[in-house]
Structure formats: C-alpha cells, structure tokens
C-alpha cells in the first residue's frame, strides 16, 4: 500500500467540534452541576498525532470530498459522487 503525505491549507481555522454557547463557563441552570471549560472540552475533541501536532483523519477528508461532489453534475443527471468514491 502506498503512503501519501498531503498538507491542506484552509482560509479559516479548522473547527473540530462545535460547542453550544450555553455550555461556556458557569451554567445558569441549577439542574446542571457540571461547569464546562472551553479549552478542556476542545482538547477532548481534537485529533492529535503522537508528536502533538493536530491532524484530520483521512476518512473525514474523503467524506467531505464525496459530500461536495454531489453538487457537481457529470454526464446528464449523474454527479461526481460516484467518481470520487471509485
């Protein structure tokens, strides 16, 4: 199996996990006892390599390409989704 190293550079920061705004800091509801610290919650959701660098799993990139390919038409009504999957 061939191994290919690719670097993707975006125009905005990469968001691994979206946090509900009401969970930041101290909760106003008395029913919830847990206090969420944004930095700790973000660290739980991030993908890190053994050397500590951030990475995005290849399955996520392939899924994003397949999802984006559904918007592009290829030969009549067929989309590029099947081309990317192949």
Helices and strands as residue ranges (DSSP letters): G 21-23, H 38-45, H 58-69, H 81-85
